[in-house]
Amino acid sequence: MKTVKLCPKCKQAKLKPAMNVSGWLAPNLLECTNCNYIGAFYIEVDADEVDNLDETT
């Protein structure tokens, strides 16, 4: 089963690592290319459920 990481702010699957050394000396920070959110939290859902999220919000 494939999962997708969503931004907690804009609910889009546009997260990328915020730093090149994330997880080594720094915490795993993610950056959203859509809303510029930077943080360690994200929403993880099944790939099949991503379409359903758009209908409920």
Residue pairs with C-beta under 8 A, 6 or more apart in sequence:
1 46
1 47
2 46
2 47
3 44
3 45
3 46
3 47
4 13
4 44
4 45
4 46
4 47
4 50
5 13
5 15
5 30
5 42
5 43
5 44
6 12
6 13
6 15
6 42
6 43
6 44
6 45
6 50
6 53
7 13
7 14
7 15
7 30
7 32
7 34
7 35
7 37
7 42
7 43
8 37
8 39
8 41
8 42
8 43
9 32
9 35
9 37
10 32
10 34
10 35
10 37
11 43
11 53
11 57
12 32
12 34
12 35
13 50
14 32
14 33
14 34
15 30
15 31
15 32
15 33
15 42
16 30
16 31
16 33
17 28
17 29
17 30
17 31
18 29
18 30
18 31
18 38
19 26
19 29
22 28
22 29
27 40
28 40
29 38
29 39
29 40
30 37
30 38
30 39
30 40
30 42
31 37
31 38
32 38
45 53
